[in-house]
Amino acid sequence: LIASTDMFDGLVARTFHLESEYGRLLDPVADMSFGFFTLMALCFSNPLAIVLMLLTVLRQLHLFWLFNKSKSVSNLAVVLSGKAKTVAVIVAVVFMLIPQGFVWQGFTTSAIIIAGVLIIVSWLDYWRKYDNSI
């Protein structure tokens, strides 16, 4: 439910041209907080959630640093793999929340692996896009 409000908020902001520098900087912080605390809670029931949580935290810390040093920080734009990563993490979280007797065997693990791969891919995409030394 929380993730869908974030998606709706972004859609409304873009549709009605209500984007702001403040919103552009705050949205990733809100996304990271949601992802971090949800994955942290899920670590108690699924050890693979620890991997997603660590990848998410490392990615975000590095990207915050990268955006801060980037000369194009005023023109931050999302990359498609970043949106795909968000959807994949949401799907993985939903599968982890559903009691495993109601999910086909292996779906949760597959969703976690796909989310992990997309975290890394989006991390590399942002790194390539905003690291001026590359």
C-alpha angles and dihedrals in degrees: 000000000000092000091052091054089054091052091046092049092053092047093051092046093052095041095052095033092243095140117134137182089246092053092046090055097040098048096070090048090054091046092050093048092050093047096043098049094042093049091044090056091047092052088081092062103031122032091202088067087070089063092051091047093051093046090048094050095045092047094049095045091050093046092049088053092045094049090048093055095038118108090215096056091121089061099049111162130179122245121225092242088058091059091045089051091053092051092046093051091048091051091048091049091049091051090049090052094052113085106256093237088069096050125074111255112271097014094106093048091046091050090050092049092048090049091049092051091049091049089057094042093050090045090055092044092053091043091053092046099048106029102098092194094065 
